[in-house]
Amino acid sequence: MRLLHTSDWHLGRAFHRVNMLGAQADFIGHLVATVREREVDAVVVSGDVYDRAVPPLAAVELFDDVLHRLADLGVPTVMISGNHDSARRLGVGAGLIGRAGIHLRTEASACGTPVLLKDAFGDVAFYGLPYLEPALVKDEFGVEKAGHEHVLAAAMDRVRADLATRAPGTRSVVLAHAFVTGGEASDSERDITVGGVAAVPAGVFDGVDYVALGHLHGSQRITERVRYSGSPLPYSFSETDHRKSMWLVDLAADGSVAAERLDCPVPRALARIRGGLEELLADPELARHEEAWVEATLTDPVRPADPMARLTERFPHTLSLVFEPERAPDDPDVSYARRLAGRSDQQIAEDFVAHVRGAGPDEREQAVLQDAFDTVRADDTVREVAR
């Protein structure tokens, strides 16, 4: 069976101030053409179809368009909700839409109920594990601790239990939206940290033939059987070095996997440039970036006059301007930025406690802080779903 694995469309999202709806429509056209030209048997979309719980009408219309086009091709599609989606909204009408071959899996309770598709070698069971917010689904899975690894492990136990009841030789595909250990993140993904730990080990998914992951925006291979497709379009300058693509996966009769990476159309290259303003305006090596979307970091010790206007004369698609003046190592602003770099909210809060009273928090106080951060994140998720 030939699968096309994609995820993280983020329909309705802009790139800085650039409306990406046209580029998203171009991607949808590319997706449909690939399905037809490469004789794809099934499409899997691993979450974050939309960029927010209540997407703009234009994004909903684009989603409606791709559903009709895939249904017209007669190619089954399996989709799950991601942490940006409203699971309840995305799943509206799932039963009816499923009759057209578009299978929406947005409920945690259905993790162990597969979509069964057939090829010449028998059944392939597709299990959809939507984004599982631990605080909201721990009771469903009967786990005591609200952690990503715990709820995903419980969901996979249901998958393996169901798979054990299937005919011998039944192959399996799991769609999941999660941060798996070994994956490389970017600035574009919403933080899903709970209990101080966001990542789950790839071993959670043992026992299935292919795992189609969503959430991280860079296409990457965790193992031969566990892969992220990444987002089809860039959504932050941290994705400058990404190659935007989808995975074309051939699932053989024995469950072995062969994957080919297919490039997606990107409207414009990204570039990050750094230096003094006059240097950036004069450097001939930067000519290759003159038509790119540009993030410029200025290192002038004193902020120059009209920097954006001057930059856009040479780089007309400059979208982001960052000031990082070069200062002496003992400058207090430099040392403060260095102290914060790469530190979690929990670590910053603990540093603040130590700064105020001269001693860091003890284990009990650390637990209180962590519980407070987890509660805030869970409350944010509940409010997002309620919208």
One Martini backbone bead per residue (centre of mass of N, CA, C, O) as a GRO file, in nm:
protein
  387
    1MET     BB    1   0.097   0.036   0.022
    2ARG     BB    2   0.039   0.377  -0.061
    3LEU     BB    3   0.162   0.661   0.115
    4LEU     BB    4   0.071   0.997   0.228
    5HIS     BB    5   0.268   1.203   0.440
    6THR     BB    6   0.118   1.458   0.643
    7SER     BB    7   0.131   1.795   0.804
    8ASP     BB    8   0.094   2.100   0.932
    9TRP     BB    9  -0.078   2.324   0.770
   10HIS     BB   10  -0.207   2.578   0.904
   11LEU     BB   11  -0.469   2.697   0.830
   12GLY     BB   12  -0.452   3.062   0.841
   13ARG     BB   13  -0.160   3.121   0.846
   14ALA     BB   14   0.100   3.340   0.894
   15PHE     BB   15   0.399   3.516   0.775
   16HIS     BB   16   0.389   3.732   0.961
   17ARG     BB   17   0.250   3.959   0.720
   18VAL     BB   18   0.195   3.709   0.542
   19ASN     BB   19  -0.027   3.572   0.339
   20MET     BB   20  -0.072   3.202   0.300
   21LEU     BB   21  -0.321   3.103   0.137
   22GLY     BB   22  -0.203   3.071  -0.148
   23ALA     BB   23   0.018   2.865  -0.066
   24GLN     BB   24  -0.182   2.658   0.050
   25ALA     BB   25  -0.331   2.611  -0.217
   26ASP     BB   26  -0.084   2.509  -0.370
   27PHE     BB   27  -0.038   2.265  -0.193
   28ILE     BB   28  -0.305   2.125  -0.240
   29GLY     BB   29  -0.260   2.089  -0.542
   30HIS     BB   30  -0.002   1.919  -0.506
   31LEU     BB   31  -0.126   1.692  -0.344
   32VAL     BB   32  -0.337   1.597  -0.551
   33ALA     BB   33  -0.136   1.545  -0.781
   34THR     BB   34   0.032   1.333  -0.630
   35VAL     BB   35  -0.189   1.127  -0.583
   36ARG     BB   36  -0.237   1.080  -0.888
   37GLU     BB   37   0.060   1.039  -1.009
   38ARG     BB   38   0.154   0.824  -0.761
   39GLU     BB   39  -0.066   0.627  -0.675
   40VAL     BB   40  -0.225   0.670  -0.417
   41ASP     BB   41  -0.400   0.496  -0.148
   42ALA     BB   42  -0.322   0.696   0.103
   43VAL     BB   43  -0.395   0.959   0.333
   44VAL     BB   44  -0.198   1.128   0.590
   45VAL     BB   45  -0.297   1.350   0.869
   46SER     BB   46  -0.101   1.475   1.160
   47GLY     BB   47  -0.219   1.745   1.221
   48ASP     BB   48  -0.274   2.072   1.210
   49VAL     BB   49  -0.477   2.185   0.997
   50TYR     BB   50  -0.505   2.417   1.176
   51ASP     BB   51  -0.405   2.708   1.368
   52ARG     BB   52  -0.695   2.724   1.504
   53ALA     BB   53  -0.990   2.665   1.657
   54VAL     BB   54  -1.091   2.938   1.500
   55PRO     BB   55  -1.108   2.964   1.186
   56PRO     BB   56  -1.108   3.108   0.906
   57LEU     BB   57  -1.310   3.092   0.638
   58ALA     BB   58  -1.090   3.046   0.421
   59ALA     BB   59  -0.978   2.789   0.556
   60VAL     BB   60  -1.238   2.621   0.547
   61GLU     BB   61  -1.267   2.628   0.238
   62LEU     BB   62  -0.999   2.480   0.180
   63PHE     BB   63  -1.070   2.223   0.330
   64ASP     BB   64  -1.322   2.156   0.167
   65ASP     BB   65  -1.174   2.130  -0.103
   66VAL     BB   66  -0.984   1.889  -0.034
   67LEU     BB   67  -1.202   1.687   0.037
   68HIS     BB   68  -1.336   1.678  -0.243
   69ARG     BB   69  -1.083   1.603  -0.411
   70LEU     BB   70  -1.020   1.336  -0.268
   71ALA     BB   71  -1.297   1.204  -0.306
   72ASP     BB   72  -1.293   1.215  -0.621
   73LEU     BB   73  -1.040   1.012  -0.631
   74GLY     BB   74  -1.087   0.771  -0.416
   75VAL     BB   75  -0.898   0.849  -0.165
   76PRO     BB   76  -0.816   0.771   0.129
   77THR     BB   77  -0.849   0.956   0.446
   78VAL     BB   78  -0.645   1.032   0.737
   79MET     BB   79  -0.730   1.223   1.033
   80ILE     BB   80  -0.600   1.444   1.281
   81SER     BB   81  -0.573   1.616   1.566
   82GLY     BB   82  -0.422   1.893   1.703
   83ASN     BB   83  -0.316   2.146   1.920
   84HIS     BB   84  -0.456   2.369   1.724
   85ASP     BB   85  -0.706   2.222   1.725
   86SER     BB   86  -1.046   2.154   1.728
   87ALA     BB   87  -1.168   1.855   1.781
   88ARG     BB   88  -1.475   1.907   1.767
   89ARG     BB   89  -1.483   2.069   1.504
   90LEU     BB   90  -1.327   1.874   1.316
   91GLY     BB   91  -1.539   1.625   1.394
   92VAL     BB   92  -1.767   1.726   1.244
   93GLY     BB   93  -1.923   1.480   1.057
   94ALA     BB   94  -1.748   1.216   1.050
   95GLY     BB   95  -1.952   0.997   0.968
   96LEU     BB   96  -2.030   1.117   0.693
   97ILE     BB   97  -1.744   1.165   0.574
   98GLY     BB   98  -1.658   0.864   0.585
   99ARG     BB   99  -1.835   0.777   0.335
  100ALA     BB  100  -1.611   0.940   0.145
  101GLY     BB  101  -1.313   0.856   0.280
  102ILE     BB  102  -1.306   1.059   0.532
  103HIS     BB  103  -1.108   1.019   0.829
  104LEU     BB  104  -1.190   1.137   1.146
  105ARG     BB  105  -0.958   1.167   1.433
  106THR     BB  106  -1.055   1.328   1.763
  107GLU     BB  107  -1.087   1.089   1.974
  108ALA     BB  108  -0.957   0.926   2.238
  109SER     BB  109  -1.163   0.678   2.254
  110ALA     BB  110  -1.067   0.585   1.936
  111CYS     BB  111  -0.770   0.469   1.927
  112GLY     BB  112  -0.865   0.142   1.903
  113THR     BB  113  -1.014   0.235   1.626
  114PRO     BB  114  -0.992   0.148   1.308
  115VAL     BB  115  -0.901   0.197   0.982
  116LEU     BB  116  -0.994  -0.015   0.716
  117LEU     BB  117  -0.773  -0.124   0.466
  118LYS     BB  118  -0.713  -0.245   0.130
  119ASP     BB  119  -0.518  -0.482  -0.044
  120ALA     BB  120  -0.364  -0.746  -0.203
  121PHE     BB  121  -0.255  -0.838   0.113
  122GLY     BB  122  -0.477  -0.685   0.282
  123ASP     BB  123  -0.486  -0.541   0.580
  124VAL     BB  124  -0.500  -0.194   0.703
  125ALA     BB  125  -0.442  -0.035   1.013
  126PHE     BB  126  -0.573   0.281   1.122
  127TYR     BB  127  -0.447   0.482   1.388
  128GLY     BB  128  -0.589   0.755   1.570
  129LEU     BB  129  -0.384   0.999   1.753
  130PRO     BB  130  -0.458   1.251   1.890
  131TYR     BB  131  -0.412   1.505   2.066
  132LEU     BB  132  -0.296   1.450   2.411
  133GLU     BB  133  -0.408   1.604   2.681
  134PRO     BB  134  -0.337   1.497   2.983
  135ALA     BB  135  -0.547   1.652   3.169
  136LEU     BB  136  -0.800   1.552   2.977
  137VAL     BB  137  -0.722   1.210   2.940
  138LYS     BB  138  -0.643   1.044   3.198
  139ASP     BB  139  -0.922   0.916   3.262
  140GLU     BB  140  -0.968   0.761   3.001
  141PHE     BB  141  -0.680   0.589   3.062
  142GLY     BB  142  -0.612   0.546   3.371
  143VAL     BB  143  -0.405   0.763   3.473
  144GLU     BB  144  -0.228   0.922   3.729
  145LYS     BB  145  -0.031   1.068   3.535
  146ALA     BB  146   0.012   1.383   3.367
  147GLY     BB  147   0.154   1.255   3.079
  148HIS     BB  148   0.256   1.194   2.767
  149GLU     BB  149   0.367   0.908   2.801
  150HIS     BB  150   0.124   0.785   2.952
  151VAL     BB  151  -0.106   0.836   2.739
  152LEU     BB  152   0.036   0.710   2.495
  153ALA     BB  153   0.079   0.430   2.613
  154ALA     BB  154  -0.224   0.374   2.656
  155ALA     BB  155  -0.307   0.407   2.362
  156MET     BB  156  -0.111   0.181   2.254
  157ASP     BB  157  -0.240  -0.048   2.407
  158ARG     BB  158  -0.500  -0.038   2.241
  159VAL     BB  159  -0.377  -0.091   1.971
  160ARG     BB  160  -0.245  -0.369   2.036
  161ALA     BB  161  -0.505  -0.508   2.127
  162ASP     BB  162  -0.653  -0.487   1.858
  163LEU     BB  163  -0.436  -0.612   1.671
  164ALA     BB  164  -0.451  -0.899   1.810
  165THR     BB  165  -0.751  -0.949   1.672
  166ARG     BB  166  -0.637  -0.973   1.408
  167ALA     BB  167  -0.535  -1.085   1.135
  168PRO     BB  168  -0.288  -1.232   1.013
  169GLY     BB  169  -0.091  -0.972   0.858
  170THR     BB  170  -0.176  -0.718   0.975
  171ARG     BB  171  -0.130  -0.397   0.916
  172SER     BB  172   0.022  -0.084   1.058
  173VAL     BB  173  -0.098   0.256   1.135
  174VAL     BB  174   0.016   0.553   1.303
  175LEU     BB  175  -0.130   0.847   1.423
  176ALA     BB  176   0.057   1.134   1.559
  177HIS     BB  177   0.068   1.409   1.812
  178ALA     BB  178   0.409   1.475   1.891
  179PHE     BB  179   0.700   1.467   2.106
  180VAL     BB  180   0.983   1.303   2.000
  181THR     BB  181   1.256   1.167   2.072
  182GLY     BB  182   1.494   1.332   1.847
  183GLY     BB  183   1.355   1.573   1.776
  184GLU     BB  184   1.343   1.881   1.588
  185ALA     BB  185   1.284   2.194   1.671
  186SER     BB  186   1.100   2.500   1.658
  187ASP     BB  187   0.936   2.818   1.681
  188SER     BB  188   0.637   2.716   1.570
  189GLU     BB  189   0.573   2.548   1.813
  190ARG     BB  190   0.372   2.469   2.054
  191ASP     BB  191   0.380   2.431   2.377
  192ILE     BB  192   0.360   2.084   2.549
  193THR     BB  193   0.448   2.107   2.831
  194VAL     BB  194   0.448   1.857   3.097
  195GLY     BB  195   0.610   1.820   3.386
  196GLY     BB  196   0.879   1.915   3.216
  197VAL     BB  197   0.771   1.711   2.979
  198ALA     BB  198   0.741   1.645   2.623
  199ALA     BB  199   0.889   1.397   2.554
  200VAL     BB  200   0.879   1.083   2.379
  201PRO     BB  201   0.950   0.774   2.321
  202ALA     BB  202   0.962   0.568   2.045
  203GLY     BB  203   0.888   0.298   2.202
  204VAL     BB  204   0.581   0.348   2.233
  205PHE     BB  205   0.543   0.239   1.911
  206ASP     BB  206   0.566  -0.042   1.940
  207GLY     BB  207   0.419  -0.285   1.697
  208VAL     BB  208   0.436  -0.114   1.435
  209ASP     BB  209   0.499  -0.023   1.100
  210TYR     BB  210   0.383   0.287   1.108
  211VAL     BB  211   0.470   0.637   1.198
  212ALA     BB  212   0.271   0.933   1.171
  213LEU     BB  213   0.394   1.242   1.232
  214GLY     BB  214   0.317   1.531   1.432
  215HIS     BB  215   0.433   1.899   1.504
  216LEU     BB  216   0.692   1.903   1.368
  217HIS     BB  217   0.835   2.113   1.101
  218GLY     BB  218   1.051   1.898   1.047
  219SER     BB  219   1.174   1.678   0.843
  220GLN     BB  220   1.197   1.340   0.992
  221ARG     BB  221   1.396   1.064   1.123
  222ILE     BB  222   1.382   0.853   1.387
  223THR     BB  223   1.305   0.605   1.219
  224GLU     BB  224   1.210   0.402   0.973
  225ARG     BB  225   0.902   0.397   1.121
  226VAL     BB  226   0.960   0.700   1.235
  227ARG     BB  227   0.793   1.005   1.122
  228TYR     BB  228   0.826   1.331   0.997
  229SER     BB  229   0.697   1.559   0.768
  230GLY     BB  230   0.612   1.827   0.830
  231SER     BB  231   0.572   2.124   0.707
  232PRO     BB  232   0.492   2.263   0.388
  233LEU     BB  233   0.551   2.536   0.539
  234PRO     BB  234   0.671   2.823   0.655
  235TYR     BB  235   0.647   2.987   1.010
  236SER     BB  236   0.962   3.048   1.051
  237PHE     BB  237   1.302   3.134   1.068
  238SER     BB  238   1.383   2.853   1.196
  239GLU     BB  239   1.315   2.721   0.887
  240THR     BB  240   1.543   2.793   0.680
  241ASP     BB  241   1.674   2.480   0.658
  242HIS     BB  242   1.432   2.362   0.543
  243ARG     BB  243   1.274   2.082   0.379
  244LYS     BB  244   0.985   2.079   0.216
  245SER     BB  245   0.770   1.788   0.281
  246MET     BB  246   0.691   1.449   0.195
  247TRP     BB  247   0.584   1.113   0.248
  248LEU     BB  248   0.649   0.827   0.051
  249VAL     BB  249   0.490   0.518   0.137
  250ASP     BB  250   0.586   0.177   0.127
  251LEU     BB  251   0.380  -0.101   0.216
  252ALA     BB  252   0.445  -0.407   0.256
  253ALA     BB  253   0.338  -0.728   0.309
  254ASP     BB  254   0.554  -0.744   0.570
  255GLY     BB  255   0.578  -0.421   0.672
  256SER     BB  256   0.773  -0.285   0.516
  257VAL     BB  257   0.974   0.018   0.455
  258ALA     BB  258   0.946   0.275   0.195
  259ALA     BB  259   1.094   0.606   0.155
  260GLU     BB  260   0.996   0.920   0.000
  261ARG     BB  261   1.095   1.247  -0.071
  262LEU     BB  262   0.869   1.523  -0.122
  263ASP     BB  263   0.847   1.819  -0.251
  264CYS     BB  264   0.741   2.144  -0.180
  265PRO     BB  265   0.594   2.433  -0.252
  266VAL     BB  266   0.773   2.745  -0.226
  267PRO     BB  267   0.737   3.085  -0.258
  268ARG     BB  268   0.998   3.145  -0.065
  269ALA     BB  269   1.282   3.208   0.054
  270LEU     BB  270   1.497   3.195   0.334
  271ALA     BB  271   1.668   3.453   0.544
  272ARG     BB  272   1.960   3.504   0.749
  273ILE     BB  273   2.095   3.811   0.861
  274ARG     BB  274   2.420   3.955   0.975
  275GLY     BB  275   2.495   4.288   1.093
  276GLY     BB  276   2.573   4.569   0.984
  277LEU     BB  277   2.409   4.775   0.788
  278GLU     BB  278   2.630   4.851   0.583
  279GLU     BB  279   2.719   4.561   0.535
  280LEU     BB  280   2.448   4.451   0.420
  281LEU     BB  281   2.429   4.663   0.180
  282ALA     BB  282   2.732   4.571   0.050
  283ASP     BB  283   2.731   4.268   0.038
  284PRO     BB  284   2.771   4.049  -0.231
  285GLU     BB  285   2.688   3.768  -0.088
  286LEU     BB  286   2.370   3.874  -0.052
  287ALA     BB  287   2.232   3.861  -0.336
  288ARG     BB  288   2.077   3.579  -0.300
  289HIS     BB  289   1.858   3.738  -0.087
  290GLU     BB  290   1.682   3.961  -0.244
  291GLU     BB  291   1.413   3.746  -0.282
  292ALA     BB  292   1.381   3.697   0.008
  293TRP     BB  293   1.291   3.619   0.311
  294VAL     BB  294   1.386   3.845   0.579
  295GLU     BB  295   1.616   3.827   0.858
  296ALA     BB  296   1.749   4.099   1.042
  297THR     BB  297   2.059   4.139   1.224
  298LEU     BB  298   2.166   4.402   1.419
  299THR     BB  299   2.508   4.510   1.547
  300ASP     BB  300   2.490   4.787   1.613
  301PRO     BB  301   2.564   4.984   1.888
  302VAL     BB  302   2.379   5.185   1.725
  303ARG     BB  303   2.087   5.271   1.620
  304PRO     BB  304   1.986   5.318   1.319
  305ALA     BB  305   1.846   5.495   1.075
  306ASP     BB  306   1.601   5.358   0.902
  307PRO     BB  307   1.647   5.039   0.862
  308MET     BB  308   1.406   4.921   0.701
  309ALA     BB  309   1.409   5.109   0.459
  310ARG     BB  310   1.701   5.037   0.373
  311LEU     BB  311   1.673   4.731   0.346
  312THR     BB  312   1.431   4.728   0.130
  313GLU     BB  313   1.600   4.829  -0.107
  314ARG     BB  314   1.747   4.543  -0.124
  315PHE     BB  315   1.525   4.384   0.072
  316PRO     BB  316   1.191   4.378   0.001
  317HIS     BB  317   1.134   4.100   0.203
  318THR     BB  318   1.146   4.221   0.476
  319LEU     BB  319   1.009   4.103   0.806
  320SER     BB  320   1.264   4.108   1.012
  321LEU     BB  321   1.385   4.298   1.302
  322VAL     BB  322   1.697   4.277   1.479
  323PHE     BB  323   1.855   4.372   1.792
  324GLU     BB  324   2.226   4.309   1.848
  325PRO     BB  325   2.439   4.456   2.008
  326GLU     BB  326   2.767   4.501   2.038
  327ARG     BB  327   2.918   4.394   2.342
  328ALA     BB  328   3.048   4.362   2.624
  329PRO     BB  329   3.064   4.088   2.831
  330ASP     BB  330   2.997   4.283   3.101
  331ASP     BB  331   2.731   4.350   3.013
  332PRO     BB  332   2.424   4.327   3.162
  333ASP     BB  333   2.250   4.251   2.911
  334VAL     BB  334   2.415   4.009   2.824
  335SER     BB  335   2.407   3.835   3.081
  336TYR     BB  336   2.098   3.809   3.096
  337ALA     BB  337   2.052   3.670   2.822
  338ARG     BB  338   2.230   3.424   2.889
  339ARG     BB  339   2.064   3.322   3.133
  340LEU     BB  340   1.796   3.271   2.952
  341ALA     BB  341   1.910   3.093   2.754
  342GLY     BB  342   1.739   2.786   2.723
  343ARG     BB  343   1.524   2.836   2.942
  344SER     BB  344   1.281   2.757   3.137
  345ASP     BB  345   1.023   2.859   3.324
  346GLN     BB  346   1.109   2.705   3.574
  347GLN     BB  347   1.405   2.807   3.588
  348ILE     BB  348   1.341   3.110   3.603
  349ALA     BB  349   1.176   3.096   3.864
  350GLU     BB  350   1.402   2.977   4.041
  351ASP     BB  351   1.597   3.213   3.999
  352PHE     BB  352   1.417   3.427   4.127
  353VAL     BB  353   1.406   3.311   4.409
  354ALA     BB  354   1.711   3.321   4.455
  355HIS     BB  355   1.737   3.631   4.415
  356VAL     BB  356   1.540   3.727   4.646
  357ARG     BB  357   1.650   3.511   4.899
  358GLY     BB  358   1.935   3.342   4.828
  359ALA     BB  359   1.752   3.078   4.766
  360GLY     BB  360   1.639   2.811   4.643
  361PRO     BB  361   1.414   2.585   4.589
  362ASP     BB  362   1.270   2.328   4.702
  363GLU     BB  363   1.103   2.046   4.626
  364ARG     BB  364   0.825   2.152   4.706
  365GLU     BB  365   0.846   2.423   4.549
  366GLN     BB  366   0.896   2.301   4.273
  367ALA     BB  367   0.622   2.154   4.259
  368VAL     BB  368   0.448   2.409   4.276
  369LEU     BB  369   0.551   2.544   4.023
  370GLN     BB  370   0.487   2.315   3.824
  371ASP     BB  371   0.183   2.308   3.882
  372ALA     BB  372   0.128   2.596   3.786
  373PHE     BB  373   0.219   2.561   3.492
  374ASP     BB  374   0.031   2.324   3.423
  375THR     BB  375  -0.236   2.472   3.483
  376VAL     BB  376  -0.206   2.695   3.274
  377ARG     BB  377  -0.187   2.511   3.027
  378ALA     BB  378  -0.455   2.364   3.070
  379ASP     BB  379  -0.634   2.617   3.067
  380ASP     BB  380  -0.561   2.704   2.782
  381THR     BB  381  -0.671   2.450   2.646
  382VAL     BB  382  -0.963   2.472   2.742
  383ARG     BB  383  -1.020   2.749   2.614
  384GLU     BB  384  -0.961   2.661   2.324
  385VAL     BB  385  -1.179   2.444   2.307
  386ALA     BB  386  -1.424   2.633   2.388
  387ARG     BB  387  -1.398   2.810   2.122
   0.00000   0.00000   0.00000
